[in-house]
Amino acid sequence: MKPAHAFVAPTPFAAAERHVVAAPQPRPGFGETSGPGGRQRALAVGIVVLHLLGLWGLSQMQGLRRTVAQIAPVVVRLVAPAEPAKPQPAPPVAAPQLHAPAPLLIEAPLIAVAAAPAPPAVVAVPPPPPTVATAPAAPTPVFPVTPPPALKQVPASAVRYLKEPRMTVPLMSRRLRESGVVHLRIVVDLRGQPREITLARSSGFARLDEQALQDMRSARFVPQTENGQPVEWEVIAPMSYEVDR
């Protein structure tokens, strides 16, 4: 395949070459011959001229390139600005549904009709039953209640112990230096054992009072007699709790 012919723009070098080629050869002067020496001189002159022309063409090409670079059109592309986001339409607002008001029913007032008065009822009253004479009820017999015999009061000095109560001072009372006399009311049965023990007068310290009640439960007394028969008796017995100070 033959290569396609391309159009080549004429350059200063080609123009100079054509100019050199087209230049007429110097004629031999007066007394010079057209021999080999003259041809060599002409060829040397032509080479020098070609070099000069080449240098001149190179300088012209650089200037031409600067001129073309300055004259070259500047391509400016206009970029369209981005379109702003279109606001989305607001969602449609549902129209409120209007309901027809319910019909208002008005009840008619009730008119009370007075009823005719009823005829008075006729009540038959039975005759009273015959009275029967009843005998008076016998009176309820009242038996006299004899009070229990009073307990024999025995003074504290006349009390005799078969077993004396233990006297124990609480440890906390010892530490706090609590002292006092507890008076106890004691009811003694027929066998000489304490049947009931209560506080008659406090010592001023609850610990000592409670300890005295517990200590008296361990006591045993000599039974008391009256007309030769054993009886129950009571006494107010003092119990002294003293702490050495």
Secondary structure, DSSP 4 states (H G I P E B T S, - for coil): -PPPP------HHHHHHHHHHHSPPPPP-TT---SHHHHHHHHHHHHHHHHHHHHHHHHHHHHHHHHHHHHSPPP---PPPPPPPPPPPPPPPPPPPPPPPPPPP-PPPP-PPPPPPPPPP--PPPPPPPP---PPPPPPP-PPPPPPPPPEE--GGG--EEEPPP----HHHHHHT--EEEEEEEEE-TTS-EEEEEEEE--S-HHHHHHHHHHHTT-EEPPEEETTEEE-EEEEEEEEE----
